[in-house]
Amino acid sequence: MTSTLALDVGGSGIKAMVLDELGIPIAERSRVETPYPCPPELFLETVKGLVAEQPSFDRASVGFPAMVRDGRTLRVVAFARAEKGGPQAPELFALWDGFALQQAMQSLLNVPTLLINDADMQGCAVVEGSGMEFVITLGTGIGTAVFHNGHMLPHMELSHGEFAGTSIDIAIGDAQRKELGNKAWRSLVTKALVDLDSKLFPDRIFVGGGNAKHLREDDLITGCEIVPNTAGLIGGVRAWDFAQ
């Protein structure tokens, strides 16, 4: 049986878990706080320590909060900050932009490694393979993923478009939630869901991420459901099928 190390990388924490080929955990989840500042070398060292707590595995899946193309990270806003939620640090942005993270992780772990966007990986765990399915993750920033008839579409940073005088990524990100309070934040989340629904016309919308727990049922729109935050790890197994 093929075992998979799943890494769910976020702006607040980095989580790791080894799962069997059915997506059932083999060991308890490991987690560390995301360090700041976090250049690539420190990220790799942090992952090395985190993975040491897990049993052996045959392959690895990494869900990373950025645009990922051909194994490289692009527009890494989450880690381009000297402190969590702080202003962008150009030198950190430059270090991450175009960094060959998939190859670096494969060398570190010494197993076949797949690097995809973290929202894409979460979507791999929850989509049903029929029609247009949209995934949005609410965390430090906002991630999105789109699937059509069981195919994962190329990643698009849909949360970076104009919304409420800024972007969805900022307007309903964690910093805004803390500043506005949950009630006002939830109202903006509803408006963002309506905005995205009108542009994509999906059959299903899945809402995940650590901040999904702050939503209420009446904050959601038709065809929308909240999924467990564990999907960010469990999706690491199905991600290999979607990547074929």
C-alpha positions in Angstrom: 0.0 0.0 0.0 1.2 3.5 -0.9 1.4 5.9 2.0 1.4 9.7 1.4 2.8 12.5 3.5 0.5 15.4 3.2 1.7 18.9 4.1 -0.8 21.7 4.5 1.1 25.0 4.5 -0.6 28.1 5.7 0.2 31.6 6.8 -0.5 30.7 10.5 0.6 27.1 10.7 2.2 24.2 8.8 0.6 20.8 9.3 1.8 17.3 8.4 0.1 13.9 8.4 0.8 10.5 6.8 -2.2 8.8 5.2 -2.8 5.4 3.6 -4.0 5.0 0.0 -7.6 5.4 1.2 -6.9 8.7 2.8 -7.1 7.3 6.3 -4.5 8.8 8.8 -1.7 6.5 9.8 -0.5 8.8 12.5 -1.6 11.9 14.5 -1.3 15.3 12.8 1.8 17.3 13.5 1.7 21.1 13.5 4.1 24.0 14.0 3.5 27.8 13.8 4.6 29.3 10.5 7.8 31.3 11.3 8.2 34.9 10.3 10.2 36.0 8.4 10.2 32.8 6.5 12.7 32.6 3.6 12.8 29.3 1.6 15.7 27.9 3.6 14.0 28.4 6.9 10.8 26.9 5.5 12.6 23.8 4.4 14.3 23.5 7.8 11.0 23.9 9.6 9.4 21.1 7.4 12.3 18.8 8.1 11.7 19.1 11.8 8.0 18.6 11.4 8.3 15.6 9.2 10.6 13.9 11.7 7.6 13.4 14.0 5.8 11.3 11.3 6.2 7.7 10.3 7.8 6.7 7.0 6.0 7.4 3.7 6.3 6.6 0.0 5.5 10.0 -1.5 4.6 13.5 -0.5 1.9 16.1 -1.4 2.5 19.7 -0.5 -0.4 22.3 -0.5 1.2 25.7 -0.6 -0.5 29.1 -0.3 0.6 30.6 -3.7 0.4 30.3 -7.4 2.2 27.1 -8.3 3.4 26.3 -11.9 5.8 23.7 -13.1 6.9 23.0 -9.5 7.8 26.6 -8.8 6.1 29.1 -6.5 4.9 32.4 -7.9 3.4 35.5 -6.2 4.0 34.2 -2.7 2.2 36.9 -0.8 1.7 34.9 2.4 5.5 34.4 3.1 6.6 37.7 1.6 6.2 39.4 5.0 8.7 40.0 7.8 5.9 39.5 10.3 2.5 37.8 10.1 0.0 40.3 8.6 2.7 42.9 8.1 3.6 44.8 4.9 5.2 43.0 2.0 9.0 42.7 2.2 10.4 43.0 -1.4 13.5 40.9 -0.6 11.3 38.0 0.7 9.0 38.2 -2.2 12.0 38.0 -4.6 13.4 34.9 -2.8 10.1 33.0 -3.2 9.1 34.2 -6.7 10.0 31.4 -9.0 11.6 29.2 -6.3 11.7 25.6 -7.4 10.0 24.3 -4.2 8.9 21.0 -5.6 12.4 19.9 -6.4 13.7 21.3 -3.1 11.0 19.3 -1.2 11.7 16.2 -3.2 15.4 16.4 -2.3 14.6 17.1 1.3 12.1 14.2 1.7 13.8 11.8 -0.8 10.5 10.6 -2.2 8.4 11.6 -5.2 6.8 14.9 -4.3 3.8 16.8 -5.7 3.5 20.6 -5.1 0.1 22.3 -5.7 -1.8 25.2 -4.4 -3.3 24.6 -0.9 -6.8 25.4 -2.0 -6.4 23.0 -4.9 -5.3 20.3 -2.5 -8.2 20.9 -0.2 -10.5 20.7 -3.2 -9.1 17.3 -4.1 -10.5 15.9 -0.9 -14.1 17.2 -1.2 -15.2 17.6 -4.9 -17.5 14.9 -6.2 -16.5 15.0 -9.9 -19.7 16.3 -11.4 -20.3 19.7 -12.9 -18.5 22.9 -12.0 -17.2 22.8 -8.4 -15.7 25.8 -6.7 -13.6 25.7 -3.5 -12.8 28.7 -1.3 -10.5 28.6 1.7 -10.7 31.2 4.5 -7.5 31.6 6.4 -4.7 34.1 6.8 -5.5 34.8 3.1 -8.1 33.5 0.8 -7.5 30.6 -1.6 -9.6 29.4 -4.5 -9.8 26.3 -6.7 -12.0 25.3 -9.6 -12.9 21.7 -10.8 -15.0 20.7 -13.8 -16.4 17.2 -14.2 -13.7 15.7 -12.1 -10.8 17.7 -13.7 -8.8 20.2 -11.7 -8.5 23.4 -13.7 -5.2 25.4 -13.8 -4.9 27.4 -10.7 -6.2 31.0 -10.8 -5.9 33.6 -8.0 -9.5 34.5 -8.1 -9.4 36.2 -4.7 -7.0 38.9 -6.0 -9.6 40.6 -8.2 -11.2 43.9 -7.1 -13.8 43.6 -4.4 -15.2 46.1 -1.9 -12.5 48.7 -2.7 -9.7 46.2 -2.3 -9.6 42.5 -3.0 -11.4 39.4 -1.7 -8.0 38.2 -0.4 -7.7 41.3 1.9 -11.4 42.1 2.5 -12.2 38.7 4.1 -8.7 37.7 5.2 -7.9 37.0 8.8 -6.5 40.5 9.5 -9.8 42.1 8.4 -11.8 39.6 10.5 -9.9 40.6 13.6 -10.3 44.3 12.8 -14.0 44.3 11.9 -15.2 41.5 14.2 -16.9 38.3 13.1 -20.4 39.8 12.5 -19.2 42.4 9.9 -16.7 39.9 8.5 -19.4 37.3 7.9 -21.4 39.8 6.0 -18.5 40.5 3.7 -17.9 36.7 3.2 -21.5 36.4 2.0 -21.0 39.2 -0.4 -17.8 37.7 -1.7 -19.6 34.3 -2.2 -22.3 36.1 -4.2 -19.7 37.9 -6.3 -17.8 34.7 -7.1 -21.0 32.8 -7.8 -22.1 35.4 -10.3 -18.8 35.1 -12.2 -18.3 31.4 -12.1 -21.8 30.0 -11.9 -20.7 26.8 -10.1 -22.9 23.9 -9.3 -21.3 23.5 -5.9 -19.3 25.7 -3.6 -17.2 24.3 -0.8 -16.0 26.6 2.0 -13.0 25.4 4.0 -10.0 26.8 5.8 -9.5 27.6 9.5 -11.9 30.6 9.5 -14.8 28.7 8.1 -15.6 27.8 11.7 -16.7 31.4 12.3 -19.5 31.2 9.7 -23.2 30.4 10.4 -25.5 28.6 8.1 -27.4 31.8 7.1 -24.0 33.3 5.9 -23.9 30.7 3.1 -25.6 31.0 -0.3 -27.5 28.3 -2.3 -25.3 25.4 -3.3 -22.7 26.2 -0.7 -21.4 24.0 2.2 -18.7 24.1 4.8 -16.1 21.3 4.7 -13.7 20.2 7.5 -10.3 21.9 7.7 -8.7 18.5 7.7 -9.5 18.4 3.9 -6.3 20.3 3.4 -4.4 17.2 4.4 -6.7 14.4 3.2 -6.6 15.9 -0.3 -3.0 15.0 -0.5 -3.9 11.4 -1.5 -6.4 12.2 -4.3 -4.1 15.1 -5.5 -2.0 12.5 -7.3 -5.0 11.3 -9.3 -6.0 14.8 -10.3 -2.4 15.6 -11.3 -2.3 12.8 -13.9 
